[in-house]
Amino acid sequence: MNKILLIISREYLTRVRKKSFIIMIFVVPLLIIGMGALTAFIAKNSSDLDTQQTVKVIDQSNIFKDKFHNEPNIKFEKSNLSLKEAKKQSYKKEGVCVLYIPANYSAKDSVEIFSAKKPSVKMTSSIEKQMNDIAIQHNFAEHHIDASLVQVISKSDISLKAIEITETGDKDANIGANVGVAIACSILIYLALFIYGAQVMRGVIEEKTSRIIEVIISSVKPFQLMLGKIIGVGLVGLTQFAAWIVLSVVASKIAGHAVGPQGGAIMTLINGLKTIQFGYILSCFLFYFTSGYLLYSALFAAVGSAVDSETETQQFMFPITLPLLFTYFLSVSVLFQAPNSPLAVWLSMIPFTAPVAMMVRLPFNVPVWQLAISMCLMVVGFLFTAWVAARIYRVGILMYGKKASYKELSKWFFYKE
């Protein structure tokens, strides 16, 4: 046990004493805040990013004539040329498009837009919206229906406020904040497992290629070395996360005071986050990060012991990281929309996918029994992968100059002590 503690201490201290570690503690929160502010600024001024487009309209239906209205980046001009001539003139002219509207404009794919460069989705969507509005107005007029009356009758602005029923009373469900936290947690834990798992693998490869491993193995068992390295790097990750959380809380407090009660969207976001159970989510995050890290880093350590350089790791890395990658893509696209679906429940139970899937579900009140089963399976999963990885690691770290394959790894696994 003392030897494992010595290895943990060595792995931890050598990493936290590095200048890069100290710098990253302060730089990452600043980068996150800066990127958030930059993203909000770009989204607000996104119209300025588009180049000015001139749309030459050839209208054979005579319904849309002079009814298009210009937008900040789109200017409509009527064209009396034939389609062939208009296309010829606009060819190689930057920012000029030809909108062709045939007499049977309502037929599918009959309206076409021609340009030398592919038009943006924003521009085509804007033109489609204007054309649909004009066509609807034309249909009303054709059927002698008062369009203004229909607009008044059909106008409605119903908004649904979600209320959560709890033992202490009703409270705002705040779905938007929950979705934001769910996606942020899934991204954070996905990146953390990769980054710190890769550090373990890289450390094993460096020690193996420098032949230091032979000296260390003469004093400690391979399993002790692997476990000490995994725990040491894991503690580095926890230290970094703790510092980032503290700095982020301080930064959010400062931002809240700086913008004041009239801070608009920022204050809405901060007030929304106050309804989140951060203590509960943070404790679960630490558990799933730790258990997920131990599970994956054991496999990363086994891969590092089996190869002589990082370039040889690719064939083993993909199968290991595929479940995590698969769950990550589902989390940011599907799972947050249906956090209690059978797919989300099963993914949050399987140890290889649970760290990401469960973090997506947590803000949406996961039943206690599901959380308990998931945590138990995570512990069992780590013990199993550590056992498998240790059997490969004890042989792999002393193998040099031999290209490892899955067949070779299976032989190492069954070698007797």
Disulfide bonds with the S-S distance in Angstrom:
none
